[in-house]
């Protein structure tokens, strides 16, 4: 009688089991990270960095202040990243029923039952706690302004997910606020509050005047995409005035922002540097916005988002050049 080979017994080696377990953990981690919208929430960190650099570059000792505050800025950036990730995950938890009926969104982690609602909720709590801890580390005996702002932001995100997003225009206004809220956080971190007395608040308001309408426009475009599913659940502008008029409103806001950035000397002075990277970002970002208005809705909305990243990158790079 011949001795059977090992292959006939379906033997799984310990190393193979460990590798399979590692792959499962990695896959699970990817689904959790996906809930945070890891690319989208970079926008919030970008807004914070622009705000903080505007404050620091308004001081005569810019370079030394920037180096001194670097650990605090990194901790605050991580805090904002995690808090906005928590907000995205909260929204997925609240919208699981709606997302399951959406062709594109039904593959999301919770809607597809890849992650249970309970585990997703615990993940939101974990991110929120970690964000709060980092906000205290970022403040580091400099007052409670930044941690309080972080807590209020998280509360607004939770209220948005639990029902405010269903009220007419409130959804758009809250998203617009959350886009510029990091500017408030930047002003509450460290010694920034003292520097605001030197006229920096005017610069921050000008930044808010750009960020708020751009985000409101993006939310209107996303509402147009979801118009069929939102019927009877949410009250949105496209449901009230129709898709065409809503798209016109959204891109009118985008056009107003671009015209302001092109024609207002305040922005050119604020972000002037050598080389003039801000001018380059405007030269790239403005045509992207124009192109976005001509594309199919989903592609146009994504291109508009990328144009915002281009402008943010230009602003941050210009301010870093000023700080050298």
Secondary structure, 3 states (H helix, E strand, C coil): CCCCCHHHHCCCCHHHHHHHHHHHHHHHHHHHHHHCCCCCCHHHHHHHHHHHHHHHCCCCCHHHHHHHHHHHHHHHHHHHHHHHHHHHHHHHHHCHHHHCCCCCHHHCCCCCCCCCHHHHHHHHHHHHHHHHHHHHHHHCCCCCHHHHHHHHHHHHHHHHHHCHHHCCCHHHHHHHHHHHHHHHHHHCCCCHHHHHHHCHHHHHHHHHHHHHHHHHHHHHHHHHHCHHHHCCCCCCHHHHHCHHHHHHHHHHHHHHHHHHHHHCHHHHHHCCCCCCHHHHHHHHHHHHHHHHHHCCHHHHHHHHHHHHHHHHHHHHHHHHHHHC
